Amino acid sequence: MTTLAFQDLYPDELGHCYGCGKNNDHGLQIKSFWEGKETVAHFEPRPEHTALPGYVYGGLIASLIDCHGTGSAAAAAYKANGRDMGSEPALRFVTANLNVDFLAPTPMGETLELRGKIKEIKEKKVIVEITVFAKGKACAKGSIVCVKMPASMMPS
Amino acid sequence: MTTLAFQDLYPDELGHCYGCGKNNDHGLQIKSFWEGKETVAHFEPRPEHTALPGYVYGGLIASLIDCHGTGSAAAAAYKANGRDMGSEPALRFVTANLNVDFLAPTPMGETLELRGKIKEIKEKKVIVEITVFAKGKACAKGSIVCVKMPASMMPS
């Protein structure tokens, strides 16, 4: 049995995100999973995702934290409601605030690991803290405040 | 006479960034300019830069703020030193902290305008506040703490 990623369980109409949509062929297609109480995603930066030569571009790191964060928020909300992820109606979160500390230059050529911890969970708001590791070293730390997607944003 | 963007005045070896490098064919190639005391950049999201259908992906917005911010920091540092941007030795900044408030969903199909204000400038640290507008409406607001690039990151 293969475990599906959080993002693979988003409904099709919510699967177009550049960062994590399974239906975005040009995008990053980030995949997040539970690992105990933490959420985990891995991503290998492409050669073009460089900042200065040899280092990963900060915007990519912020993007990974953003999509791993909203995915983790959705997964945590399903869990808190005792529901299977992917069941209807969809619980989907968007970002209200994203705060990233860049702790050390992130080397290219490594698979990055993102580990998320759910710090707060309310019906309409979830806060996730995410650390980005390269070769076991913490290179960035992010905090993301996710809010339930407004009904006005839902594709009709 | 054409005014060159901040990023076009980075030395070639520092022009590979995915967000703003003139030498990155796959990247976003953000271009920033002075407009009075503010810095300005415009960017038209590509069709794949979607979040939910109809809205721009937050990671792109964070990326634009990041690169417009470090570019603005460099330009402000040259100005504070009474130097022409592009003169040697290069002054280049990297991001220590990036904090973005997403104020409203950002519509696709619009050219985004980023306006930066230099809030603090010291020799090794510059803080820039940036607002992202779509059709004149503020959709996101970011604060970025930029620090002078460590010598260890300079390409040899």
Interface residues (C-beta under 8 A of the other chain):
Chain A: E13 L14 H16 C17 Y18 G19 G21 N24 D25 H26 G27 R46 E48 H49 T50 A51 L52 P53 G54 Y55 Y57 G58 G59 L60 A62 S63 L64 D66 C67 V94 T95 A96 N97 L98 N99 V100 D101 F102 P105 M149 P150 S152 M153 M154 P155
Chain B: E13 L14 H16 C17 Y18 G19 G21 N24 D25 H26 G27 R46 E48 H49 T50 A51 L52 P53 G54 Y55 Y57 G58 G59 L60 A62 S63 L64 D66 C67 V94 T95 A96 N97 L98 N99 V100 D101 F102 P105 M149 P150 S152 M153 M154 P155
